[in-house]
Amino acid sequence: MIWERVAQVLLAKGRISRSQLVEARRTQGFFGGPLVGHLLRLGYVEESALGEALSQVFGVPFAEASRFQYLSDELRAALPEPLVERHRVFPLHLQGAHLAVAMEDPRERNAIKEMEAASGRTVEPWIAPEHRLALALERHYRIRPVGARAISVSVPQSPREGAVAAEEAPTGPVLDLELELGLDGLPLEAELDPFDPLLQFRDLAHEHHDAPPPAPAAAPVAAPTPVAAAAIPHEISALEEALVSAASRDALATALIDFCTTRMRRAALFAVSRESIRGVHGRGQGMEPERVRAVSLPRGGSSILDTALASKDFYYGVVPKLPANDDLYSVLGGRLPSAALVLPVSVKGRVAALLYLDEWDRPLTRPDIPLMRRVAAKAGLGLELLLLRQKLREI
């Protein structure tokens, strides 16, 4: 495949190592998508080096990031917006009867012919990474990732000052899972959401019939203690035991955040329903639990959380300077970090939560993404066990 050829060019030029290529292939096998996209997300290759390889293999110019900074009225008028959105392309420059257009795959001849017919010009295809096109379309056209709903996000001033909210209040959360019938003939996950606020109450009611639930203790904010490589298996085992024995979503979230803050300075967990993304738990400067729980935003925006959710893949890289991210981080500490890592936590193939990590005001060095993928997968299994236990109690 042509994307494999690009990877081989990077390998031959010494831009990536063979072990990095192997890990990127494993990630591709898990998440799908072009191989080169995973090399970029994992931080194994610089965008400029990837651009050289893409240009060499595809035989077209590479569109650098600087070419997406501005969009003149003339360029905007050169291509109809519905065409830009359908093919996810971006006009770069116009010279006489020639129009340069950035594309993810310049081999799409039908798209080129359609653009030529609509513009009345000869289209010169350039190549650009998918994430660069996505950012440009969001910034200049307000075109969101494929499948995302157009919802504005605002930060209201209220008793919960700084909470991210939608103009329309989301409906009740429903965990969208594939149906599997239980012994009662009902779907195994019917009317259950692992992050339903009532779930912990129901758990406690089974074990403490009369006693009210204890007030949660405030977690102290402290810098994480680095974990030596030899200690990781022990730490993973402790996390596994905590996830398996968790009797509520709060216990599960606490165990997960406890582990993550030994790896990075800030961590948070966000629940995902059909309509919204809302904070569950967090720790670190600006990510205290009460701040994280104040976050509630509708799905389909353009924040870093939506970016990771739309791709159903982990996100590792810079936090784009977009209005939605400005709103989100106005709650979470008041400043954009230099970079962040966001991983989906899936239950039966559906994303139920997002695990977020960053280093706050320090540069984010290359994280152990394979390890954090394992952690996210284990958290998904822990959520599934929580659902099964709750279902068992209700039969």
RARADA-V300991 format. One record per pair of residues at least 6 apart in sequence whose C-alpha atoms are under 8 Angstrom apart, sorted by the first residue. I is the first residue (numbers start at 1). J is the second residue. Records with the same first field share a line. If there is no record, write none. Layout:
I->J / J
This chain:
2->57
3->34 / 35 / 36
4->35 / 36
5->57
6->36 / 53 / 54 / 57
7->21 / 35 / 36
9->53
10->16 / 49 / 50 / 53
11->17 / 18 / 21
15->45 / 49
16->44 / 45
20->39 / 44
21->39
24->35 / 38 / 39 / 42
25->35
27->38
28->34 / 35 / 38
31->312 / 313
36->50
37->129 / 130
39->45
40->46 / 47 / 50
41->315 / 316 / 317
42->316 / 369
43->316 / 317 / 366
48->64
51->62 / 63 / 64 / 128
52->62
54->62 / 127
55->61 / 62 / 127
58->106
60->106 / 125 / 126 / 127
61->125 / 126 / 127
62->126 / 127 / 128
63->102 / 126 / 127 / 128
64->128
65->132
67->92
68->92 / 136
69->136
71->91 / 92 / 140
75->91 / 92 / 93 / 94
76->91
78->91 / 119
79->91 / 115 / 118 / 119
80->118
81->141
83->115
84->90
85->143
87->111
88->103 / 133 / 134 / 137
89->101 / 102 / 103 / 104 / 133
90->101 / 102 / 103 / 133 / 136 / 137
91->99 / 100 / 101 / 102
92->99 / 100 / 101 / 102
93->99 / 100 / 101
94->100
97->120 / 121 / 122
98->121 / 122 / 123 / 124
99->121 / 122 / 123 / 124
100->123 / 124 / 125 / 126
101->123 / 124 / 125 / 126
102->125 / 126 / 127 / 128 / 133
103->125 / 126 / 127 / 128 / 133
104->127 / 128 / 129 / 130 / 133
105->127
106->125 / 126 / 127
112->123 / 125
115->123
116->122 / 123
134->144 / 145
137->143 / 144
138->144 / 302
139->322
144->150 / 300 / 301 / 302
145->307 / 310
146->310
147->300 / 310
148->299 / 300 / 301 / 310
149->299 / 300 / 301
150->300 / 301
151->166 / 167 / 298 / 299 / 300 / 301
152->166 / 167 / 301
153->164 / 165 / 166 / 167 / 297 / 298 / 301 / 324 / 327
154->164 / 165 / 166 / 167 / 327
155->161 / 162 / 163 / 164 / 165 / 327
156->162 / 163 / 164 / 165
157->163
160->294
162->294 / 330 / 331
163->294 / 295 / 296 / 331
164->294 / 295 / 296 / 297 / 327 / 328 / 331
165->295 / 296 / 297 / 298
166->296 / 297 / 298
170->275 / 276 / 298
171->275
173->193 / 196 / 273 / 274 / 275 / 276
174->191 / 192 / 193 / 273 / 274
175->192 / 193 / 194 / 272 / 273 / 274 / 352
176->273 / 274 / 350
177->189 / 347 / 348 / 349 / 350
178->348 / 349 / 350
179->187 / 188 / 189
180->187 / 188 / 189
181->187 / 188
182->188
184->395
188->388 / 391
189->387 / 388 / 391
192->387 / 391
193->199 / 387
194->249 / 352 / 383 / 384 / 386 / 387
195->249 / 271 / 280
199->248 / 249
200->247 / 248 / 249 / 250
201->213
203->247 / 248 / 390
204->213
218->289
219->283 / 288 / 289
221->283 / 284 / 285 / 288
222->284
223->261 / 265 / 284
224->261 / 262 / 263 / 264 / 265
225->262 / 263
226->262 / 263
227->262 / 263
235->259
236->375
239->255 / 256 / 259
240->378
242->252 / 255
243->252 / 255 / 256 / 378 / 379 / 382
244->382 / 385
246->252 / 382 / 386
247->386
248->386
249->383 / 386
250->280 / 281
252->379 / 382 / 383
253->269 / 280 / 281
254->281
256->379
257->267 / 268 / 269 / 281 / 282 / 283
260->267 / 357
261->267 / 283 / 284
264->357 / 358 / 359
265->284 / 285 / 357 / 358 / 359 / 360
266->282 / 283 / 284 / 285 / 287 / 357 / 358 / 359 / 360
267->282 / 283 / 284 / 287 / 355 / 356 / 357 / 358
268->279 / 280 / 281 / 282 / 283 / 287 / 292 / 355 / 356 / 357
269->279 / 280 / 281 / 282 / 353 / 354 / 355 / 356
270->277 / 278 / 279 / 280 / 281 / 353 / 354 / 355 / 356
271->277 / 278 / 279 / 280 / 352 / 353 / 354
272->278 / 351 / 352 / 353 / 354
273->352
274->299
275->298 / 299
276->296 / 297 / 298 / 299
277->295 / 296 / 297 / 298 / 299
278->293 / 294 / 295 / 296 / 297
279->292 / 293 / 294 / 295 / 296
280->289 / 292 / 293
281->288 / 289 / 290 / 292 / 293
282->288 / 289 / 292
283->289
285->333 / 360
286->331 / 332 / 333 / 334
287->332 / 333
291->331 / 332
292->331 / 332
294->331
295->328 / 331
299->306
300->306
301->324
302->322 / 324 / 325
303->322 / 324 / 325 / 328
304->319 / 320 / 325
305->342 / 354
307->315
308->314 / 315 / 342 / 343 / 344
309->344 / 351 / 354
312->344 / 351
313->343 / 344
314->341 / 342 / 343 / 344
315->340 / 341 / 342 / 343
316->339 / 340 / 341 / 342
317->339 / 340 / 341
318->337 / 338 / 339 / 340
319->325 / 336 / 337 / 338 / 339 / 340
321->336
325->336
326->335 / 336
329->335 / 336
337->358 / 359 / 360 / 361 / 362
338->360 / 361 / 362 / 363 / 364
339->358 / 359 / 363 / 364
340->356 / 357 / 358 / 359 / 364
341->356 / 357 / 358
342->354 / 355 / 356 / 357
343->354 / 355 / 356 / 372 / 373 / 376
344->351 / 352 / 353 / 354 / 355 / 376
345->351 / 352 / 353 / 354 / 355 / 376 / 377 / 379 / 380
346->352 / 353 / 376 / 377 / 380
347->380 / 381 / 383 / 384
348->384
352->380
355->376
358->364
